[in-house]
Amino acid sequence: MFDNRSGENVVLNWRGPLLAAGIFAAVFGVLLLMARENESKTSDMASSLREDPYGTSLLFDSYHRAGYDVKRSDDQDTLSDENARRVTAFFIGGYSSDDWKFERGKLLMGEKFRGRLENFLARGGRVVLVAPAWKMKSESQGWEIENVWGAVAKDSGPAWISPNVSALPPGTEKMYLGSEAPWLQTDDAWTALYSAPTAAEANSSAHVYMAMRKIGEGELIAASQQSFLLNEAIKTNPNPALLDFLAGGRQVIWVDETLHGMHQGQGVLWLVQRYRLQTALLLFWATLLVLLWTMSGDLVRRPVRVRDAPMIRYSENAGAAAQRLLQRSVAPGQVLAQCWEEFRRRSPQDAQAIASGPRTGPRLLSALAQPPVEGYKQLSQLIAERRASAKGLARPERAEPNSSNNVKEESSRGGTVA
């Protein structure tokens, strides 16, 4: 049994990759079905990015063409992951149906939403809040937003109001107001961007339709209605100077879609995306594939299947050799038979001597009936003894009493046989 490595090459065991690929395809298919099911629960019908005249898709298309990075979010918690000093967050109309609670007998609306705004503004973010659905008041930061609805004249209709030239950049165009538009309730901390005098009394304060204020390191812009951002208004009056002003020089435009009912289900895919586990997931799949491969058959280095290639290597450990043979897709019950057949083919004289020997024959039959590892050890011992005996290294057997050898020995000594 010699070690011939010159004719070896790498042979793929196809069962391992096939099993691993099958399990991977099954699990990946389940994940795709989960993603499809999650997608089916969301709809663009109420989205602020829909393409009909009442949507604002043209607004964000304009930002995208201008080189801004527009991010559409259906997970309200992703805003906390953004770099607030590089992001302008748009909240356009709508309200979250599950953002309410009772406290001390009062119904409080939008508490979670207000907390998100406070956190983002505290980190230096810029917020554009369009058509707020309810009154919001921050005790910690000292700001308040509320839309005021008043009596509307019978002959009132859509109108265009001029910008505040001292607060807005040059080139800013007029703002389109829909009919029955509300206005903002503001204080001295707010800077009016668009306002118009009231029609009832000439000396009354003007109605403010868009205003902004500084809140710590952040900035808050509020607009009472969204008519000026709708697709029909952007088509006829793009107002690029105003859009650049709303962005505030920040390169990321983050759009909140959760206000319109578009919430991503918190399943496996949500966890991967929310906590950025894509790399960990890839490593997990790679580890699983390797594990399945090793369980069903290794990528082993073994001899080429030629007639003269040895199956048993010289001085090889019994356990390692048996394991190597098992990895060669040989059934466990056939390992010893394959070993003995290989030895008989390469050393027919030694094999014949072992099989026909009065002492080695029964031991051979007993070894072939053993489990692979134990039987391989006994088979190796038989072969080693035979080779040692062939070289004259084995101890001679004791002669039996009254044998012919004893008779000859006595005759040579001149003795007589009784």
C-alpha positions as CSV (number, residue, x, y, z in Angstrom):
1,M,0.0,0.0,0.0
2,F,1.8,3.1,-1.2
3,D,0.9,6.8,-1.3
4,N,0.7,7.9,-4.9
5,R,-0.2,11.6,-5.1
6,S,0.8,12.2,-8.6
7,G,-2.5,11.3,-10.1
8,E,-4.8,13.1,-7.7
9,N,-7.2,15.9,-8.5
10,V,-10.1,17.7,-6.8
11,V,-13.5,16.0,-7.4
12,L,-16.8,17.6,-6.5
13,N,-19.3,15.7,-4.5
14,W,-22.6,16.7,-6.2
15,R,-24.9,15.6,-3.4
16,G,-23.8,18.3,-0.9
17,P,-24.2,21.3,-3.3
18,L,-27.5,19.9,-4.5
19,L,-28.9,19.5,-1.0
20,A,-27.6,23.0,0.0
21,A,-29.0,24.6,-3.1
22,G,-32.4,22.9,-2.5
23,I,-32.7,24.2,1.1
24,F,-31.5,27.6,0.1
25,A,-34.1,27.8,-2.8
26,A,-36.9,26.7,-0.4
27,V,-36.0,29.2,2.3
28,F,-35.4,32.0,-0.2
29,G,-38.8,31.2,-1.8
30,V,-40.5,31.5,1.6
31,L,-38.8,34.9,2.1
32,L,-40.0,36.1,-1.3
33,L,-43.6,35.1,-0.5
34,M,-43.3,36.9,2.8
35,A,-42.1,40.0,1.0
36,R,-44.9,39.7,-1.6
37,E,-47.5,39.4,1.2
38,N,-46.0,42.4,3.0
39,E,-46.1,44.4,-0.3
40,S,-49.7,43.4,-0.9
41,K,-50.7,45.1,2.4
42,T,-49.5,48.5,1.3
43,S,-51.0,50.7,-1.4
44,D,-50.1,53.9,-3.2
45,M,-53.7,55.1,-3.3
46,A,-53.1,57.4,-0.3
47,S,-49.4,58.0,-1.0
48,S,-48.1,61.6,-1.3
49,L,-46.0,60.4,-4.3
50,R,-48.9,59.1,-6.4
51,E,-49.0,60.5,-10.0
52,D,-52.6,61.8,-10.2
53,P,-53.3,65.6,-10.0
54,Y,-53.7,65.3,-6.2
55,G,-50.4,63.7,-5.7
56,T,-46.9,65.2,-5.3
57,S,-44.8,62.8,-7.4
58,L,-43.7,65.7,-9.6
59,L,-42.3,67.5,-6.6
60,F,-40.0,64.7,-5.6
61,D,-39.2,63.9,-9.3
62,S,-38.0,67.5,-9.5
63,Y,-35.8,67.0,-6.5
64,H,-34.4,63.8,-7.9
65,R,-33.6,65.4,-11.3
66,A,-31.9,68.3,-9.4
67,G,-29.4,65.8,-7.9
68,Y,-31.0,65.3,-4.5
69,D,-31.2,61.9,-2.9
70,V,-34.9,61.2,-2.4
71,K,-35.8,58.5,0.2
72,R,-39.3,57.3,0.4
73,S,-39.9,55.7,3.9
74,D,-42.7,53.4,5.0
75,D,-41.0,52.8,8.4
76,Q,-41.4,55.8,10.7
77,D,-38.4,54.7,12.8
78,T,-35.8,55.1,10.0
79,L,-35.8,58.9,10.5
80,S,-33.8,58.3,13.7
81,D,-31.1,56.5,11.6
82,E,-30.5,59.5,9.3
83,N,-27.8,62.2,9.7
84,A,-30.2,65.0,10.7
85,R,-27.8,67.8,9.5
86,R,-27.9,66.4,6.0
87,V,-31.6,65.6,5.8
88,T,-34.8,67.6,5.1
89,A,-37.8,65.6,6.1
90,F,-41.1,66.2,4.3
91,F,-44.4,65.4,6.1
92,I,-47.3,66.1,3.7
93,G,-50.9,65.8,5.0
94,G,-52.5,62.7,6.4
95,Y,-52.3,61.3,9.9
96,S,-51.4,58.0,11.5
97,S,-54.6,56.2,12.6
98,D,-52.8,54.5,15.5
99,D,-51.2,57.6,17.0
100,W,-53.6,58.4,19.7
101,K,-54.1,57.7,23.4
102,F,-56.2,58.7,26.5
103,E,-54.5,60.5,29.3
104,R,-56.3,62.0,32.3
105,G,-59.6,61.7,30.5
106,K,-58.4,63.5,27.4
107,L,-57.8,62.2,23.9
108,L,-54.3,63.1,22.8
109,M,-53.6,62.8,19.0
110,G,-50.2,62.7,17.4
111,E,-48.0,62.3,20.5
112,K,-45.6,59.8,18.8
113,F,-45.4,61.9,15.7
114,R,-44.6,65.0,17.8
115,G,-41.9,63.1,19.6
116,R,-40.3,62.1,16.3
117,L,-40.3,65.8,15.2
118,E,-38.8,66.9,18.5
119,N,-36.0,64.3,18.3
120,F,-35.2,65.2,14.7
121,L,-35.2,68.9,15.3
122,A,-33.0,68.5,18.4
123,R,-30.4,66.8,16.3
124,G,-30.3,69.7,13.8
125,G,-32.8,68.4,11.3
126,R,-34.9,70.5,8.9
127,V,-38.6,69.7,8.8
128,V,-41.2,70.7,6.1
129,L,-44.6,70.1,7.7
130,V,-47.4,70.6,5.1
131,A,-51.1,70.6,6.1
132,P,-50.8,69.4,9.7
133,A,-53.8,67.2,10.6
134,W,-54.0,68.3,14.2
135,K,-52.7,70.8,16.7
136,M,-49.2,70.0,17.9
137,K,-47.5,71.7,20.9
138,S,-44.0,71.0,22.2
139,E,-43.5,72.0,25.8
140,S,-39.8,71.1,25.8
141,Q,-38.9,73.1,22.6
142,G,-41.5,75.8,22.9
143,W,-43.2,75.6,19.5
144,E,-46.8,75.2,18.4
145,I,-48.5,74.4,15.1
146,E,-52.2,74.7,14.4
147,N,-54.4,75.3,11.4
148,V,-57.2,77.8,11.7
149,W,-60.4,77.5,9.7
150,G,-62.5,80.6,9.3
151,A,-65.6,81.7,7.5
152,V,-65.1,81.7,3.7
153,A,-66.7,84.3,1.5
154,K,-69.1,83.0,-1.1
155,D,-67.2,84.5,-4.0
156,S,-63.8,83.2,-2.8
157,G,-61.9,80.7,-4.9
158,P,-58.3,79.7,-5.8
159,A,-55.8,82.5,-5.5
160,W,-52.1,83.3,-5.9
161,I,-50.3,85.1,-3.1
162,S,-46.9,86.9,-3.2
163,P,-43.9,85.8,-1.3
164,N,-42.2,87.7,1.5
165,V,-39.2,89.0,-0.4
166,S,-37.2,89.7,2.8
167,A,-37.4,86.0,3.9
168,L,-37.3,84.1,0.6
169,P,-34.6,84.1,-2.1
170,P,-34.9,86.2,-5.2
171,G,-36.8,84.5,-8.0
172,T,-39.4,82.9,-5.7
173,E,-42.7,82.8,-7.4
174,K,-46.2,83.2,-6.1
175,M,-47.9,80.5,-4.0
176,Y,-51.1,78.9,-5.2
177,L,-53.9,78.7,-2.7
178,G,-56.9,76.4,-3.1
179,S,-60.4,77.4,-2.2
180,E,-61.3,77.3,1.5
181,A,-57.6,77.2,2.5
182,P,-56.9,77.4,6.2
183,W,-54.1,79.5,7.7
184,L,-51.5,79.1,10.4
185,Q,-51.8,80.4,13.9
186,T,-48.3,81.9,14.6
187,D,-46.5,84.0,17.1
188,D,-43.5,86.3,17.0
189,A,-41.0,83.5,16.8
190,W,-42.2,82.6,13.4
191,T,-41.1,84.3,10.2
192,A,-43.9,84.6,7.6
193,L,-42.9,83.3,4.1
194,Y,-46.3,83.6,2.4
195,S,-49.2,85.7,3.8
196,A,-52.2,87.6,2.6
197,P,-54.3,90.3,4.2
198,T,-57.8,89.3,5.4
199,A,-60.7,90.4,3.3
200,A,-63.0,91.3,6.2
201,E,-61.0,94.1,7.7
202,A,-58.1,96.0,6.1
203,N,-56.4,96.7,9.4
204,S,-56.5,93.2,10.7
205,S,-53.5,91.0,10.8
206,A,-52.6,89.0,7.7
207,H,-53.3,85.3,7.4
208,V,-50.0,83.4,7.3
209,Y,-50.0,80.4,4.9
210,M,-46.3,79.4,5.2
211,A,-43.8,80.3,8.0
212,M,-40.6,79.0,9.5
213,R,-38.6,79.3,12.7
214,K,-35.4,78.1,14.3
215,I,-35.6,75.4,16.9
216,G,-32.2,74.9,18.5
217,E,-30.0,73.6,15.8
218,G,-32.9,72.6,13.6
219,E,-35.4,74.4,11.4
220,L,-39.1,74.0,11.1
221,I,-41.2,75.1,8.1
222,A,-45.0,74.8,8.2
223,A,-47.5,75.3,5.4
224,S,-51.2,75.4,6.1
225,Q,-52.3,73.5,2.9
226,Q,-50.7,71.5,0.1
227,S,-52.2,72.9,-3.0
228,F,-49.0,74.6,-4.1
229,L,-47.1,71.3,-4.0
230,L,-49.6,69.2,-6.0
231,N,-48.8,67.9,-9.5
232,E,-51.1,70.3,-11.3
233,A,-49.5,73.3,-9.6
234,I,-45.9,72.0,-10.2
235,K,-46.7,71.6,-13.9
236,T,-47.8,75.2,-14.4
237,N,-45.6,76.8,-11.7
238,P,-42.6,74.7,-10.8
239,N,-41.1,77.5,-8.5
240,P,-37.6,76.0,-8.4
241,A,-36.3,78.8,-6.1
242,L,-38.9,77.8,-3.4
243,L,-38.1,74.1,-3.8
244,D,-34.4,74.8,-3.2
245,F,-35.3,76.9,-0.2
246,L,-37.4,74.2,1.3
247,A,-34.5,71.7,0.9
248,G,-32.2,74.2,2.7
249,G,-29.1,73.0,0.9
250,R,-29.3,69.5,2.3
251,Q,-28.7,66.7,-0.1
252,V,-31.1,64.1,1.3
253,I,-34.9,64.5,1.0
254,W,-36.7,62.1,3.3
255,V,-40.4,61.6,2.6
256,D,-42.7,60.1,5.3
257,E,-45.3,57.7,3.8
258,T,-46.5,56.3,7.1
259,L,-48.9,59.2,7.5
260,H,-50.8,57.8,4.5
261,G,-51.1,54.3,5.9
262,M,-48.1,52.8,4.2
263,H,-46.5,50.7,7.0
264,Q,-44.0,47.9,6.4
265,G,-44.9,44.8,8.4
266,Q,-42.4,44.0,11.1
267,G,-41.3,40.6,9.9
268,V,-38.0,39.0,9.1
269,L,-37.3,41.4,6.1
270,W,-38.2,44.4,8.2
271,L,-35.6,43.3,10.9
272,V,-32.9,42.8,8.3
273,Q,-33.6,46.2,6.7
274,R,-34.2,48.1,10.0
275,Y,-31.0,46.9,11.7
276,R,-28.9,46.6,8.6
277,L,-28.3,42.9,8.9
278,Q,-27.7,42.3,5.2
279,T,-24.0,41.4,5.7
280,A,-24.8,39.1,8.7
281,L,-27.5,37.4,6.6
282,L,-25.1,36.7,3.8
283,L,-22.5,35.3,6.3
284,F,-25.2,33.1,7.8
285,W,-26.2,31.7,4.4
286,A,-22.5,31.1,3.5
287,T,-22.0,29.2,6.8
288,L,-25.2,27.2,6.3
289,L,-24.1,26.2,2.8
290,V,-20.7,25.0,4.0
291,L,-22.3,23.1,6.9
292,L,-24.7,21.3,4.6
293,W,-21.9,20.5,2.2
294,T,-19.8,18.9,4.9
295,M,-22.7,17.0,6.3
296,S,-23.6,15.4,2.9
297,G,-20.2,15.0,1.3
298,D,-16.9,17.0,1.4
299,L,-15.1,18.6,-1.4
300,V,-12.3,15.9,-1.0
301,R,-9.0,15.4,-2.7
302,R,-9.0,11.8,-3.9
303,P,-7.3,9.6,-6.6
304,V,-8.5,9.6,-10.1
305,R,-10.6,6.6,-10.9
306,V,-8.0,4.5,-12.8
307,R,-7.2,0.8,-12.5
308,D,-3.7,1.3,-10.9
309,A,-4.8,4.0,-8.4
310,P,-4.4,2.8,-4.8
311,M,-7.4,2.9,-2.5
312,I,-5.6,2.3,0.8
313,R,-2.6,4.5,1.6
314,Y,0.6,3.2,3.3
315,S,0.8,3.9,7.0
316,E,-2.5,5.7,7.0
317,N,-4.5,5.9,10.3
318,A,-7.3,3.4,10.3
319,G,-10.0,6.0,11.3
320,A,-8.8,8.6,8.7
321,A,-8.7,6.0,5.9
322,A,-12.1,4.6,6.7
323,Q,-13.5,8.2,6.9
324,R,-11.9,9.0,3.5
325,L,-13.5,5.9,2.0
326,L,-16.9,6.8,3.3
327,Q,-16.5,10.2,1.8
328,R,-16.0,8.6,-1.6
329,S,-19.7,7.7,-1.7
330,V,-18.9,4.0,-0.7
331,A,-21.7,2.5,1.4
332,P,-20.6,1.7,4.9
333,G,-21.3,-2.0,4.5
334,Q,-19.0,-2.2,1.5
335,V,-16.0,-0.3,2.8
336,L,-14.1,-3.4,4.0
337,A,-15.0,-5.5,1.0
338,Q,-13.7,-2.7,-1.3
339,C,-10.5,-2.5,0.7
340,W,-10.0,-6.3,0.6
341,E,-10.8,-6.4,-3.2
342,E,-8.3,-3.6,-3.8
343,F,-5.6,-5.5,-1.9
344,R,-6.4,-8.8,-3.6
345,R,-6.2,-7.2,-7.0
346,R,-2.8,-5.6,-6.4
347,S,-1.3,-8.4,-4.3
348,P,-2.9,-11.7,-5.3
349,Q,-0.3,-14.0,-3.7
350,D,-0.4,-12.3,-0.3
351,A,-4.2,-12.2,-0.4
352,Q,-4.3,-15.9,-1.3
353,A,-2.0,-16.8,1.6
354,I,-4.1,-14.8,4.0
355,A,-7.4,-16.3,2.8
356,S,-6.1,-19.9,2.8
357,G,-4.1,-19.8,6.0
358,P,-5.5,-21.9,8.9
359,R,-5.1,-19.0,11.3
360,T,-5.4,-16.0,9.1
361,G,-8.5,-17.3,7.1
362,P,-10.9,-17.2,10.1
363,R,-9.4,-13.9,11.2
364,L,-10.1,-12.5,7.8
365,L,-13.7,-13.6,7.8
366,S,-14.1,-12.1,11.3
367,A,-12.6,-8.8,10.2
368,L,-14.8,-8.5,7.1
369,A,-17.8,-8.9,9.4
370,Q,-16.8,-6.0,11.7
371,P,-17.8,-2.3,11.4
372,P,-15.7,-0.2,9.0
373,V,-13.2,1.3,11.4
374,E,-12.7,-1.8,13.6
375,G,-12.6,-4.1,10.7
376,Y,-10.1,-1.9,8.9
377,K,-7.8,-2.1,11.9
378,Q,-7.9,-6.0,11.9
379,L,-7.5,-6.1,8.1
380,S,-4.4,-3.8,8.3
381,Q,-2.9,-6.0,11.0
382,L,-3.4,-9.2,8.9
383,I,-1.7,-7.6,5.9
384,A,1.2,-6.3,8.1
385,E,1.7,-9.7,9.5
386,R,1.7,-11.4,6.1
387,R,4.3,-8.9,4.8
388,A,6.5,-9.3,7.8
389,S,6.3,-13.1,7.4
390,A,7.2,-12.9,3.7
391,K,10.3,-11.0,4.6
392,G,11.3,-13.6,7.2
393,L,10.7,-11.2,10.1
394,A,7.9,-13.3,11.6
395,R,8.6,-15.7,14.4
396,P,8.6,-19.4,13.2
397,E,5.8,-21.4,14.5
398,R,6.5,-24.1,17.2
399,A,6.7,-27.6,15.8
400,E,4.0,-29.9,17.0
401,P,5.1,-32.9,19.2
402,N,6.0,-36.2,17.3
403,S,6.1,-34.2,14.1
404,S,8.3,-35.2,11.1
405,N,10.6,-32.3,12.0
406,N,11.4,-33.9,15.3
407,V,12.0,-37.3,13.6
408,K,14.5,-35.8,11.2
409,E,16.2,-33.9,14.0
410,E,16.6,-37.1,16.1
411,S,17.9,-39.1,13.0
412,S,20.5,-36.5,12.3
413,R,21.8,-36.8,15.8
414,G,22.1,-40.5,15.4
415,G,19.3,-41.3,17.8
416,T,16.8,-44.1,17.4
417,V,13.1,-43.7,17.1
418,A,11.1,-45.9,19.4
